[in-house]
Amino acid sequence: MITVLKQWLQDVLPKLFGSAGNYEVIVFGLLMVVLLHRAHDGLWPLLARLVPVRIDPKVIDPHAEPLPKKPQPPHGEVILEAKAVTRQFGGLVANNNMSLHVEAGEILALIGPNGAGKSTMFNQLSGVDTPTSGEVLFRGKPVAGHSAREIAGLGMSRTFQHVRLLPTMSVLENVAIGAHLRGSKGVLPAAWRLDRTEEARLLREAAIQVERVGLGDYMHTEAGSLALGQQRILEIARALCADPCLLLLDEPAAGLRFKEKQALADLLKRLKSEGMAVLIVEHDMDFVMNLVDRLVVMEFGEKIAEGLPEEVQQNPAVLEAYLGGI
């Protein structure tokens, strides 16, 4: 409509005001400003308000057949291991000879000052990026060279620093997206409504994960209306719906209030008690120190310390690099 209106303005306004002033450009610019301010999602949401359509919430069938689950590794087994990982971008060495491991049933934090190379290392571990040298093994298999779908299928799930939800869809529907790899139906069965049995199974699994993380009261609420802390927990529920044995969380406590951090910490401790392995990249030292089992500290792309929280807190190199020295 805007494109058609622009052409109409280019034809009509010069006849009214002459062609010297380029009035159509001014009017069109003002129209775009008003549109972006008042209807940044387009005209359809405005029209939809005039004719509201009732959308019934998804029905959860408690008798649907449960989705199959992969066996979890035994407590203490090394499930993720980085061996001498180095990542170079031209002359910049973002990670230099980095090694770490994550065991089943533990929470490990990767910390360090800004620019230490934590996010780059996180990308090597999750398969988003490929190391220049060294290797990353997940459950004994190399991560490099595999797509995100393949890595997720092996049992690794990740959240991102910035919340990535579908805000107009319900909490249940957002979480169900995380189980898409556990389904087998494609586009054609969905088009002919032949996937309803599988959909019921996926929705049942999503509802289980929503309850698991404590968002049961918001099952059919639009995801975009939740508080930031609840949205981050929702992302964890979506990751859990993929049936992982390892969760990678990129700054999950960023922007959260004290109570929201407590709720997140309680959830992660509960997942740990169930045998889940969790790897966190985080800046909030108070949140990390009271939560994790072990810490790996980075500075300038290298590991400068590793150990228990109380040991790392007393490490002179950590105090100098991360906490500002003593």
N, C-alpha and C positions, 0 to 999 in steps of 0.2 A: 504494500500500500504506500509506503514511504517513497519507493522508487517511482511508482506511477505519479504520486503527488509532486515529486521533484520535477518530473518532465512537464507536468501541467503548469507548475510555477514558472518554469523556464519559458513557456509559451505565452502565459497570460500576463505576468507582471511587467515584462518589457512594453506591452501594449498600453498598460495603465500608467506606468511611471517613466517610460523611456528606457533605453538600453545602456545609458551612460553610468547608472549607479549600481548595476549588478544587484538589484534588490532581491532577486530570487535566491542569491547565495545567502544574503542576510536572513531572509525569512526561513529558508531551509535550515540554516544553522540554529536559529532560535527554536524551530520545530524539533530538531534533534536533541537540543538541550532539555526541552520539556519532556520529550519521550523518554530519554534516559533517566530523568529524575522521577517521573511519575509512572512509567511503564517499562522498566528496564528488562523485564522478562517478556516483552512483547504485548500485543493487544489481546491475545487469547485469554490470559488470566483475568483481564478486566471483563471480557464478555462472559467468562465462566461464572463470575460472581452474579451476573444478572439472571443466569439460568443454572442455579446450583444443582449438581447431580449427586445423588446419594451413592456413596461407595461403601458397600458392606465390608466389614473387616474380614480378613482371611479366617477361615474356619480351621481349627486345629483338631485333627482326628486323633484322639488318644489311643485308638486301636490300630493305627497304621503300623506296618511292620518296621521295626527299627533299622536304621542304616548299619551296615557292617562296620566294625571298628578294627583298626590295625592293632596288633599287640604292642603294648608299651615296653620300652627297654627296661631292664632291671635297674633298681636304684644304684647310683654310683657308676654306671657304665658311661664311658666317654662317647658322646653322640656327635659332638662337633669339635673339630680340631683344625687349627691353623698352624701350618708349619713354614716358618721362615718366609712369611708373605711380604713381598716388596711391591709397591705400586709407584711407578714413575709417570709423570706427565711432562714430557720433554725433559728439561733440566731440573724440574721440581720432584723431589722424592717425598710423596705424601705418607707412605708407609715404608718403614725400613726394617726388614728382618723381624717382623712381628709374629709371635707365636703365642697361642693360648688354647685352652680347651674348655668345654662345657660338659658337665656330667648330668645324667638324668636325676631329677629330684633336687636340683640346686638352683639358686639364683646368683648369677654372675653379673657384675656391673663393669662396664668399660667407661672410664672417666678420664678427664684431662681438661686443660684449659682450651679456650677457643683456638682453633687452628692446629690442634694437636694431631689431627688425622683420624679422629674417631668415626666420623661419618663415612670417610673413604674406606676404613677398615670394615665398617658395618656393611657396606656395599659389597666388599669382597666375600664376606661371610655368607651373605644372602644370595650371592650369585648375580646381583645386579651389575657388577663390574668384574673384570677378570684381572688377576694379579699379573704383574710383569714377570715375577718369578715367585717360586714357592707354590704351595697348594693348600686348598681347603677341603677337608673331608667331612662329609655328613653321613653318619652311620656307615663309615668305611668306604663311601663312594665319593669321587671327586665332584665338587660343585661346579667347577668351571666347565663351560661348554654345554650346560643344560639350561633349558628355558625355565622361566618362573613357574609355569604349570608343572613341569616335571619335578622341580624342587619342592613345590607345595605338595605334590603327590607323594613324595617320600616322607613327609611329615614335618616340614618346616613352614611356619606361618609368621608373617611380619606385619607390624603396623608402622605408620609413618609419622614424622614429626608434626605434620599438619593434618588435621582431621579430614578424612576423605569418605564422606557419606553421601547418600542420595537423600537430600533433606526433606523432600515431599513424600517419600515412601515411609512406611511404618517401621518401627524398631524391628518387628518380626521379619519383614521383607528384607531389610538391610542385612540382618544376620543370615537369612536363608541364602543370600548371594554367596556367602562363604562356603556353602556346601555344594556349589555347582559342579566341582570336579568329582563329587561322589555320586552324581547322577549319570545316566547313560542315554537319556532321550535327547534328540536333536531338534532342529528347527521344524522339520516336517511333522513329526508326531505332535509337537506343540501346536502347530497350525491347525491340525485336525482334532485337537483336544484328546489326544491319545496318551497323554502323559500325566493324567490326573492322579493315578495311583502313586507314581513317583513323586509328584508334587506334594501329595499328602505326607509322604515319608520325609521329604526335605523340610516341610513346615514343622513337622513334629520334632525333628532334630533341632531346628532353629529355636523352637519354643523351649526345649530342654536347656539350650545354651543361654537363652535370655534369663531363664530362672536361675541358672547356675551362677551367673554374675550379679544377681540381685536386681534385675530390671523388670521383673515380672509384672509390676504394676503399670509399666509403660509399654506393654506388649504391642498395643495397636496405636500408640502415639506417634505422630510424625517425628522422625529423627531430628529434623532441624529445630524443633521446639525444645529439645533437651538442653540442659546446662552443659558447659564444656566438659566438666568432669564425667558426666553421664555419657557424653558422646565418646569420650576416650574409652570408657568401659564397654560401650557398645561396639567399638572397633575390636576390642579384645574378644567379645562374644562372637563376632563375625569370624575372627581368626580361629577361634576354637571350633567353629562349625566345620572346619576343614579336617578335623581329627588329627591335630599335630601332636608331636612329642616334644617339640622345641618352639618356643615363642621368642621372637626378636622384637623388642620394643624400643622405638626411637624416641627418646625424651617423653615418656608417657606422663610425667608430672608437670610438664611445662604449662604455665598459665593456670594451674589449679589452686584452689583455696585449701586451707588447712584440712577441713573436714573431707574434701574431695580426695586429698592425698591419703588421708587415713583409710578411706573406703577403697582406694586403689591398692594400697599396701595390704590390706586385709584380703583382697581378692587374690593378689599374687601369692601371698603366703598359703592361701587355701589351695591354689593350683599346684604349688610346690609340694604340699602334703599329699596330693593325689598322684605325684610322680612326674609332674611336668617340669621340664627344664626351661629356664627363662634367662635370656641375655638382654641386659638393659644398657642403653647409652643414655646417660643422664648428667645434668649439671647441678641438680639440687643435692648437695652433700648431706644435709640432714635426712632427706628422704632415703638416700642410698645407704647411709651408714646404719640405719635402724632396720634395714630390710634384707640386705644381700648376705650371702654366705662368704663370697670371695670378691676381691676387687682386682682389676687390671688397670694400671694408670699409664697414660701415654703423654709424651711431650715431644714435639717436633717429629712426629711420625714414629717414634720408638717407644718401646716399653721401658719404663723406668722403675716400676714396682709391681709386685703381685703378692697377694696374701689375704689374710683375714682383715676385716675392717679395722680392728684395734691395732693391728700391726702396721697397716698402711697409714693410719692417722699419725703414727710416731715416726714415720720414715722421713729423714731430713730432705731427701730429694723431692718427695711429694709436697712437703711443707713449703719448700722453696718454689717449686714450679706451679703448684695448683692452689695452694692456700696462701701464697704471698710471703713465705719464709717465716722465720721466728726471730 
